Amino acid sequence: MMMSGSGAETANLVGSAFIIISAITNALYNVLARKLTQRYSLLTITYIMTLFGFIAFNVIAIGNHVIEGTTGEFFQPFSNIKFLLAILYLGILSSLGTSYLSNYALSKIAAAQMSVFSNVATLITIIAGVLFLNEAFHFYHLIGGIMIIIGVIGTNFAGEKRKKDSKEDL
């Protein structure tokens, strides 16, 4: 935000707070899901996650419709094929698929490693923005991308070194 000209004086504090909350909840998810993948099947964990998300967001949506007096409009978008396709894509591929794959990864690697790999999504977003949306690519994007790659490689090599050192101690 600072490099793009929107300094602290114009930054949205609520948005910044949500970013911090998102980072904290993502870290909590990684730690808790890592433990749960050792006890429950990946499908069970993914099903429960998806179910709770479905319930939470529908309660919020219905609550908004009740408050606004537009309850009858809740099902109206389901008559639009574009809406249905978007819901299927977001529900199956983006939510169900990524949740399952994240849980699978957490069943195989440490939560710290998974957290670092999720930063690669930022790098992919930058590249996609440049390639598909013709967004500008600046030197700070390059520096940030290099830092992400160094973090991923460094975390994985450090984890491998710890494993190797602990095996040698035995």
Secondary structure, DSSP 8 states (H G I E B T S, - for coil): -TTTT--TTTS-HHHHHHHHHHHHHHHHHHHHHHHHTTTS-HHHHHHHHHHHHHHHHHHHHHHHHHHHT-GGGSSGGGG-HHHHHHHHIIIIIIIIIHHHHHHHHHHHS-HHHHHHHHTHHHHHHHHHHHHHH-----HHHHHHHHHHHHHHHHHHHHHHHHHHHHHHH-
